[in-house]
Amino acid sequence: MFRNKKTRYTMILSGPYLLWIIGGTLIPLIMMFYYGLTTADGGFTLSNVFAIAEAGHAKALGQALLYSAVSTVVCFVLAFPLAVILKNSKLGTKGFVVFVFILPMWMNFLLRTMAWQVLLEKGGVINGVLTWMGLPRMRLINTPGAIIMGMVYDFLPFMIMPLYNVMSKIDNNVVEAARDLGASGWQVIYKVLLPLSVPGIVSGVTMVFVPALTTFVISNMLGGGKIFLIGNVIEHEFTVGDNWHLGAGLSLVMMVFILISMAFIAKFDKNGEGNLL
């Protein structure tokens, strides 16, 4: 009797969550599959998916893959040493460190990206400083570098947190044992910390690469609409081209990268050690 009552309460409490999942995830996925695999008259087709092989779409996908890969590497190069420093530091509790890196994400995504417009534009802060120093102005905005910089800035916390979360769980005795056996500082990082941080690395790479691959806001604002990534193409088909079937078909292709990333996480982070918190 008690178990049945508890089960009933559990079902009631989980009701809002189930409605949210159905309305916010399952129904949109079903609609995307429907539009992506049908024509305007409702007939089945794979042409919307295979359209990714067209020259313009393939180029946009290639650029998106390149930019997201570069931004992911830059994020890792910046985040890994910082995670090592945080592990060895005495900057208070873990909760405080988490708060420090989550705090910037409380600011609206668009506002953070617009801030880089102010910094990078022709008459912006950076060029103002260069002019004050007697140096020529540089073309910073509407360039691939500006887009990559925006990606790194917006997604860097998603690389730092999984790495720090994994490293904070590494027993210091393991590091001390490596040093006692004659390992140098670089050997400790390369042969101890790096292998033990694989779950966090995989999680961080996934959480940076996938959003960077599918973004269109950053490339629109910092690329000036002159550099089209695959996210821009999909957004254009939905909002301007009014071709939901093609936009959904291209979105299905992007789901492949999401599934691949999920498979990597399932393989290398089985215990969820690379979670953000």
N, C-alpha and C positions, 0 to 999 in steps of 0.2 A: 504493500500500500504506500509506504513512504517512498519507495523507489519510483513508483508510477507518478506520484505527486512531484517528486524532484525532476523527473523527466519532462513532465508537463511544464514546469516553471522554466526549465532550460530551453524548451522549444519556444516558449513565449518570449523570453529574453533574447533569443537568437533571431526572432522574427524580423526586426528592423534590419539586422545585418544581412539576412538572406534576401530581403527585398532590395537592399542596396546593391548586392552582388548581381541579382537578376536584372535590375533596371539599369545599373551602371556598367556592367561588364558583359553579361550573357547576351542581352538583347542587342547592344551595339555590335558585338562580335557576329551574331547571326545576320544582322543587317549588312555588315561589311562583306561577309561571305556571299550573301545573296547578290548584292550589287556587283561584287568583283567577279562573280562567275556567271553573270547574265548579261544580255544585251538590253537595249532600250525597250524592246518589245517583249522582254521576259524570257527569251530563249537562252539555253545553256551555251556558254562559250569560255574558252581559255585565252582568248585574244587579249583580254585586259591584263592578264598576268604576264603573258609572253611579250607584252608591249615594253617591258623593261629592257628588252634587247634592242629596241630602236635606238638610233644614234644619239638623239638628244637625251633620252632617259638613261641610257648606259653611261653617257658622259657625266650626267648629274649624279648618278650612283657612284661612279668612280671617284669624282671629286669629294663626295660625302665620305666615302671610305677612307680616302687619303687624309682629309682634314680631321676626321674623328680619330684615326690611328695616330696622327701626329699629336693631337691634343691629349690623347690617352697616354702616350709615351712621356710627354712633358709633365703631365699630372703625376705620373709615377716617379719620374726623376725628382720632382719637387717634394712629393709626399713621403717617399720612403726614408730619406735622411731625417725629415721632420718627425716621422713616427719613431725613429731610433732615438732622436734627441728627447722626445717626450717620454719615452719609456725609461730613459736614464735620468730624467730630471725629477725635481721634487716640487713641481708646480701644483701642489694641492692634490685633491682627490680626483678620481676618474670623472666623477660627475661634473666637476668644474671644467675640466678639459673638454668634455663633450659639449658643455654649454658654450664655451668659447668658439667652437667651430660650427655649432648649429646657429648661433646668434646671427651671422650675416645672412643665413638663408631665410630668416624671418622677414627680410626686406623683399618687396615684390620683385619678381624675376624681371619684369619689364623695366622697372626703375633701375635695377642694377646694370642692365644692358644699356639703358639710356645714359647712365653715368659714364660709360666708356665712350659713347658718342661725344660727350662734352670734352673728354680727355683727348680723343684722337682726331677730332675734326680739324680742318685747315686753320681755323682761328681758335682752336681749343687750348687747353691748359698746357699740354706738352709742347706744342709749337710756340706757345707764348713764352715758355721758359727758354726754348732754343733761341728765339729772337732776342730775348733779354741777354742771353750769353753771347750774342753776336754770331750765332750759327744760322745757316739757312734752314728754312722750314722743310719739313719732310711730309711726304704723302703717306699718311697713316690710315685714314679711314677709307672704306670701300676697297679693301685689299684682302687677299687671303690671310695675311698675317693678323689683321684686325679680327677676322672671324675666329681664327685659332686662339687668339688671345682672349676673346670673349668666352669661348668654350672652356678654356682652362680656368678662367676666373669663376665661371658659374658652376663648374662641375668638380673643381678641386676638392671641396669638402667630402665628396662622395668617394674619393680615393683615400683621403687621409684617415677617415673614421674607421673603415674596415681594417686598414693596416695597423692603426694604433690599437684597435680592439684585439687583434690577434697577438701583437707583440706584447701587450700588457699581460697576456696569459702565459708568456714564455717564462719559465722558472729561471731566475737569475743564477741559480746554481749551475745550470747548463752552460751559461756563458762563462762563468768563473771556471768551470771544469775545462772548457776549451782553452782558456787563457793559461791555466795551470799546465796544460799539455804543450804549451809553446805557441799557440795560435796568435798571430798578430791581430791588430784591430780590423784590418781588411779581411783577414781569413775568418774572423768571428762573424762578420757581416755576411760574407759570401757563402761560408760553409755551415753556419748555424742559423743566423737570423733569417736569411733569405729563404732557405728550404722550409723552415718552420712557419714562414709567413705566406706560404702558397695559397691557403684558403682565403686570406685577406686580399692577396694580390688578384686572384681570380674574381672575387666579389667586387673589388674596386674597379678593375678593368671593365667588367660588365656594366657597372653602374655609371661609368663615364662614357664608354664607347657607344652603347646603345642610344642614350639620349642625344649624344653629339651627332650620331649618324642620322637621326630622324628629326633634328631640330630645323626649324625654318625661321624662328623669330630672330635668332642671333645673326644669321646670314642676311636677313632682310634689313636689320637695323645697322649692322656694322659693315655689310657688303653693299649697301645702297641699292639692293635689288639688281645688281649687275652680275652677281655670282649666284647661279642657281644650283642648289644642292637638291638631292632627291626629295627632301622634306618640302622644299619650295615648290617643286613640281606637283607633288600630291596636294599641297595646300591650294595651288593655283587651279587645279582641276576641280576641286570642291567649291571654291569661292568665286572664281572668275570664269573658268571654262564651263562651269555647270555640267561637268561630266563625272557624275558620281561613280559610274561604272568603272571608268578608267582609274579614277583616284582610289577606289576601293581595291581594284586589281593590283595596283602598284603597292598599296598598303599590305596586301597579302604577302607580297614578296619580302617586304620589310619584316614581317612576322617570322620569316625563316631565321633571320639574325637573332631575334628574341629567343626563339626556340633553341638555337645553337648555344646562346649564352646561358640559358637555363640548364642545358645539358652539361655544360662545363661546370657550373656551380654544383649540380647534383653529383658530379664525378669527383671534384677536388675539394668541395666543402660540404661533406655529408653531414657533419655535426652542426652546421650553422655557425662556425667559429668566426666567419667573416662578416657577420651581420653588423649593421651600423652601430648598434648599441649592445 
